[in-house]
Amino acid sequence: MQAKIHNRDSFLGSLAAKLGRELNTQGVVRPPLPHNPHHDVMAGFSQQQLTDALLEFTKTNLNSLGVSCTKAELHETLISICTGFRAGKIVVSGDNRLAELGVANSLKLQFDDVYIWDVDQHNVVNIKQAEQAKVGIVFADQALAESGTMVLHSAASHGRSVSLLPETSVFLIPQSQIVPRITQAAKVLHDKAQAGERLPSCVNFISGPSSTADIELIKVVGVHGPIHAAYVVIADM
């Protein structure tokens, strides 16, 4: 790669000369920031306060459903949500965390058509199921209280289409994983990279149902994705 970079040293040397210093390409240390306002937002909030802020934002700004429940209440909560959205076909992410909570199994007792994203199936089959689903259920790795944003780390078993193609997206969020804003979400990825851990191939930041207002300043919901969204905070996780 370095051999393909032409005139790099002369270019950097010219910049260094303009700044009145020697060219230095080794041992560069990032200077400390004099101010850190991005760390101050909701800095003193408890997990319950972050939860309250998240749910309030989803209701008032995203016009979406936001609820909190315990693991014991989760199955009845999901059944109620799916019933409210008149769920016909439901697609559930193949995420092991959803399997451990028994999400798909409990829904199958109430609904006739529940599909679990299957990595052993061809992607065309899985995507077709997601396209036909009324409700898609996924597990969020983090949630940002400031903007009602869900953070999804991609994996083969999770099925990226589950949160993008059905008419309604349902996000399950452990209360312990609600953070103030994107600053904290980015730090998790930075720390993984610094530790040499494998990073997800894609990180989706989803803030409410899909919408656009770039055509004559008229907001239209559901142009390129889900029309509805529901957020379920699991209080004892």
C-alpha positions as CSV (number, residue, x, y, z in Angstrom):
1,M,0.0,0.0,0.0
2,Q,2.8,2.4,0.9
3,A,4.4,2.0,-2.5
4,K,1.3,3.3,-4.2
5,I,1.4,6.6,-2.2
6,H,3.2,9.2,-4.3
7,N,4.9,12.3,-3.0
8,R,3.6,11.7,0.5
9,D,6.8,12.9,2.3
10,S,7.2,16.0,0.2
11,F,3.5,16.9,0.8
12,L,3.7,16.4,4.5
13,G,7.1,18.1,4.6
14,S,5.5,21.2,2.9
15,L,2.7,21.2,5.5
16,A,5.2,20.9,8.4
17,A,7.3,23.8,7.0
18,K,4.2,26.0,6.8
19,L,3.6,25.2,10.4
20,G,7.2,26.0,11.3
21,R,8.2,22.6,12.6
22,E,10.1,19.5,11.6
23,L,8.3,16.7,9.8
24,N,7.4,14.0,12.4
25,T,5.7,10.8,11.4
26,Q,6.5,8.6,14.4
27,G,5.3,8.7,18.0
28,V,2.5,11.1,17.3
29,V,0.2,11.5,20.4
30,R,-3.3,12.8,20.1
31,P,-3.6,16.0,22.1
32,P,-6.1,16.1,24.9
33,L,-9.3,18.0,24.2
34,P,-9.7,21.1,26.3
35,H,-13.5,20.6,26.4
36,N,-15.5,17.4,26.4
37,P,-19.2,18.4,26.0
38,H,-20.0,15.1,24.2
39,H,-19.3,13.3,27.5
40,D,-21.5,15.7,29.6
41,V,-24.9,14.8,28.1
42,M,-26.9,12.8,30.7
43,A,-23.6,12.1,32.5
44,G,-25.2,11.8,35.9
45,F,-28.2,9.8,34.9
46,S,-29.0,6.5,36.5
47,Q,-30.1,3.5,34.3
48,Q,-33.7,4.2,35.3
49,Q,-33.4,7.9,34.3
50,L,-31.8,6.8,31.0
51,T,-34.7,4.4,30.5
52,D,-37.3,7.1,31.2
53,A,-35.5,9.5,28.8
54,L,-35.4,6.8,26.1
55,L,-39.1,5.8,26.4
56,E,-40.2,9.5,26.5
57,F,-38.3,10.3,23.4
58,T,-39.6,7.3,21.5
59,K,-43.2,8.4,22.3
60,T,-43.0,12.1,21.8
61,N,-40.4,12.5,19.0
62,L,-40.5,9.2,17.2
63,N,-44.3,8.6,17.6
64,S,-43.5,5.0,18.5
65,L,-44.5,2.6,21.2
66,G,-42.1,2.3,24.2
67,V,-42.6,0.0,27.2
68,S,-40.6,-1.5,30.0
69,C,-41.1,-5.0,31.5
70,T,-39.2,-7.7,33.3
71,K,-38.1,-11.0,31.7
72,A,-41.0,-12.7,33.3
73,E,-43.4,-10.3,31.7
74,L,-41.7,-10.3,28.3
75,H,-43.7,-13.0,26.6
76,E,-47.1,-11.4,27.4
77,T,-45.7,-8.0,26.4
78,L,-44.6,-9.2,23.0
79,I,-47.9,-11.0,22.4
80,S,-49.7,-7.8,23.2
81,I,-47.5,-5.7,20.9
82,C,-47.8,-8.2,18.0
83,T,-51.6,-8.4,18.5
84,G,-51.8,-4.6,18.5
85,F,-50.0,-4.4,15.2
86,R,-52.3,-7.1,13.7
87,A,-49.4,-9.4,13.2
88,G,-49.9,-12.1,10.6
89,K,-46.5,-13.3,9.8
90,I,-43.7,-12.7,12.4
91,V,-40.0,-13.0,11.7
92,V,-37.6,-13.3,14.6
93,S,-33.9,-12.8,14.4
94,G,-31.7,-15.9,14.9
95,D,-29.8,-14.1,17.7
96,N,-29.0,-16.5,20.5
97,R,-30.1,-13.9,23.0
98,L,-33.6,-14.1,21.7
99,A,-33.5,-17.9,21.8
100,E,-32.4,-17.8,25.4
101,L,-35.4,-15.7,26.2
102,G,-37.7,-18.1,24.4
103,V,-39.1,-15.4,22.3
104,A,-40.0,-17.4,19.2
105,N,-41.3,-20.4,21.1
106,S,-43.7,-18.3,23.2
107,L,-45.0,-16.5,20.1
108,K,-45.6,-19.8,18.3
109,L,-48.1,-20.7,21.1
110,Q,-50.2,-17.6,20.1
111,F,-49.5,-17.0,16.4
112,D,-49.6,-19.4,13.5
113,D,-46.8,-18.0,11.3
114,V,-43.6,-17.4,13.2
115,Y,-40.3,-17.7,11.3
116,I,-36.8,-17.7,12.8
117,W,-33.9,-16.4,10.6
118,D,-32.0,-19.5,9.7
119,V,-28.4,-19.3,8.6
120,D,-28.6,-22.8,7.1
121,Q,-31.2,-21.5,4.6
122,H,-30.2,-19.6,1.5
123,N,-30.3,-15.8,2.0
124,V,-33.0,-15.5,-0.6
125,V,-35.3,-17.7,1.5
126,N,-34.7,-15.7,4.7
127,I,-35.1,-12.4,2.9
128,K,-38.4,-13.5,1.4
129,Q,-39.7,-14.4,4.8
130,A,-38.7,-11.0,6.1
131,E,-40.4,-9.3,3.2
132,Q,-43.6,-11.0,3.9
133,A,-43.6,-10.5,7.6
134,K,-45.8,-8.0,9.3
135,V,-43.5,-7.8,12.4
136,G,-39.8,-8.3,12.8
137,I,-38.2,-8.8,16.2
138,V,-34.6,-8.1,17.0
139,F,-32.3,-7.7,20.0
140,A,-30.5,-4.3,20.3
141,D,-26.9,-4.3,21.5
142,Q,-27.3,-0.8,22.8
143,A,-29.8,2.0,22.9
144,L,-29.1,5.8,22.9
145,A,-31.3,7.7,25.3
146,E,-30.7,11.1,23.7
147,S,-32.1,10.1,20.3
148,G,-34.1,6.9,20.8
149,T,-31.5,5.2,18.6
150,M,-31.1,1.4,18.5
151,V,-27.6,0.1,17.9
152,L,-27.5,-3.3,16.1
153,H,-24.2,-5.1,15.6
154,S,-24.5,-7.4,12.5
155,A,-23.9,-11.1,12.5
156,A,-24.9,-13.9,10.1
157,S,-27.5,-15.3,12.5
158,H,-29.1,-12.0,13.3
159,G,-30.5,-11.3,9.9
160,R,-30.0,-7.6,9.0
161,S,-33.3,-7.7,7.0
162,V,-35.4,-8.5,10.1
163,S,-35.3,-4.9,11.2
164,L,-35.5,-3.4,7.8
165,L,-38.2,-5.2,5.7
166,P,-41.2,-6.0,7.9
167,E,-43.9,-3.3,8.3
168,T,-43.1,-3.1,12.1
169,S,-39.8,-3.4,13.9
170,V,-39.8,-4.5,17.5
171,F,-36.6,-3.9,19.5
172,L,-35.7,-5.7,22.7
173,I,-33.3,-3.7,24.8
174,P,-31.6,-4.7,28.1
175,Q,-31.9,-1.8,30.5
176,S,-28.2,-2.2,31.4
177,Q,-27.3,-1.4,27.8
178,I,-29.0,2.0,27.5
179,V,-26.3,4.7,27.2
180,P,-26.7,8.5,26.9
181,R,-25.6,9.0,23.3
182,I,-23.5,7.9,20.3
183,T,-20.3,8.9,22.2
184,Q,-20.6,5.8,24.4
185,A,-21.6,3.5,21.6
186,A,-18.6,4.6,19.6
187,K,-16.3,4.0,22.6
188,V,-17.4,0.3,22.8
189,L,-16.3,-0.2,19.2
190,H,-13.1,1.8,19.7
191,D,-12.2,-0.4,22.8
192,K,-12.8,-3.5,20.8
193,A,-10.6,-2.3,18.0
194,Q,-7.8,-1.3,20.5
195,A,-8.0,-4.8,22.0
196,G,-7.7,-6.5,18.6
197,E,-11.2,-8.0,18.8
198,R,-13.2,-8.7,15.7
199,L,-15.6,-5.9,14.9
200,P,-19.0,-6.5,13.3
201,S,-19.1,-6.0,9.5
202,C,-21.9,-3.5,9.9
203,V,-23.3,-1.4,12.7
204,N,-26.8,-0.1,12.2
205,F,-28.0,3.0,14.1
206,I,-31.8,3.0,13.8
207,S,-33.7,6.0,15.1
208,G,-37.4,5.3,14.7
209,P,-39.5,4.3,11.7
210,S,-38.1,5.1,8.3
211,S,-39.1,8.6,7.1
212,T,-37.9,11.3,4.8
213,A,-38.7,15.0,4.5
214,D,-36.3,15.9,1.7
215,I,-39.1,16.3,-0.9
216,E,-40.8,19.7,-0.6
217,L,-40.2,19.4,3.2
218,I,-43.1,17.0,3.5
219,K,-42.4,14.2,6.0
220,V,-43.4,10.8,4.7
221,V,-43.1,7.7,7.0
222,G,-42.3,4.2,5.6
223,V,-40.7,5.3,2.4
224,H,-37.8,2.9,2.6
225,G,-38.4,0.6,5.6
226,P,-40.7,0.0,8.6
227,I,-43.7,2.2,9.1
228,H,-44.0,1.4,12.9
229,A,-41.5,0.7,15.7
230,A,-41.9,-0.6,19.2
231,Y,-39.2,-0.5,22.0
232,V,-39.3,-3.0,24.8
233,V,-36.8,-2.3,27.6
234,I,-36.1,-5.4,29.7
235,A,-35.7,-4.0,33.2
236,D,-33.9,-6.9,34.8
237,M,-31.2,-7.4,32.2
